[in-house]
Amino acid sequence: MKKPLFKLDEQVYEGVHGELTESILNVKCIRLKPNNMLLTREEKSVITSEKIEDLAVKLLKLAVTELPPDVKNALKRAYEEETSEAGKTQLQAILENVEYAEKTRTPMCQDTGTIIFYIKAGVNAKGLDLFEEALRKATQRATREVPLRPNAVNPFTQKNSGDNTGRFIPFIHWKLVPGETIELTVFPKGGGSENVCTLGMLVPGEGVKGLKRFIVDAVVKAGSKPCPPNIIGVGVGGGADISMKLAKEALLRPLDQPNPDPEIAKLEKEIYEALNTIGIGPMGLGGKITVLGVNIEYAHRHPASYPAAVAFQCWAARRATARINPDGSVEFLTHKPI
């Protein structure tokens, strides 16, 4: 019997009676009532594990070899504003290093960090189940090809995996948002700046005054260890884990984008100016510029708690982001593609 044809949205579909057959598996199906006729339209996924892997390798290479424009501009501005001769010399060396890394496509720092990914996934996006394995393979590939220093060590056996992968590494943060696009960010986090990240449960009654003191104390205590000038991410509220998560996410916000809340933006500027008076200076050798920026994120807190976290990022503030559209096309948001 000849199969009937149906027209829907200016496209012609072939009706199929009865049970699904092997020929129409893995295709989009539309069931029409009242005759229960099944219409099919072949729809191949344009997002594959290979495409995800290739994109992640490119983002990793971009992140470790080329700083985003906002960070480069902040370093140039720091050089212009620095008044210490020693500090200016360090900033000049940093800028020359940044230029050379970008020109030769070699990592700007020998510590290429712990590999962390942030995925902002549209709830209607396809291929989300492919990401975790693809990102693991991409990390292994990038370790060989970029190359990246192997930085994944078992904390009990002290054995290095050799390829930057291991239990929960690379670590992947997921966030679901409306839509069909997928935004992928790679965030290689260096060990020196990570070692001075700090968490505190402050006295609620001290409020913002106590928070300011906590941030300044953290930067003074860190000194030269996080390779200043640093970017300071501050997370406030929620709980202990939430505040540190927010502090790390704050490091992803470009330096030329102040907090959308005017009062918090004002606080960011105030703390930024205060930290640049303490004299630690570039690479801890003294000078005016200790931080490149302060980014604050917050969550509502329990009445009895005031959790606060300070996350440090070194001058090599590496991150790279791309957006995958529903048709599989890719937009690089932080860098020009290579």
ABEGO torsion letter per residue (X at the ends): XBBBBBBBGGBBBBBBBEBBBAAABGBBBBBBOAAGBBBBBBBBBABBAAAAAAAAAAAAAAAAABBBAAAAAAAAAAAAABABAAAAAAAAAAAAAAAAAAAAGBBABABAEBBBBBBBBBAABBGAAAAAAAAAAAAAAAAAAOBBBBABBBAAAGBBAGAGBEBGOBBBBBBBBBEABBBBBBBBBBAAAAAABBBBBBBAAAEAAAAAAAAAAAAAAAEAAAGOBBBBBBBBEEBAAAAAAAAAAAAABBAABBBABAAAAAAAAAAAAAAAAAGAEBGGAEEABABABBBBBBBBBBAABBBBBBBBBBABBBBBBBBBBAAGBBBBAABBBX
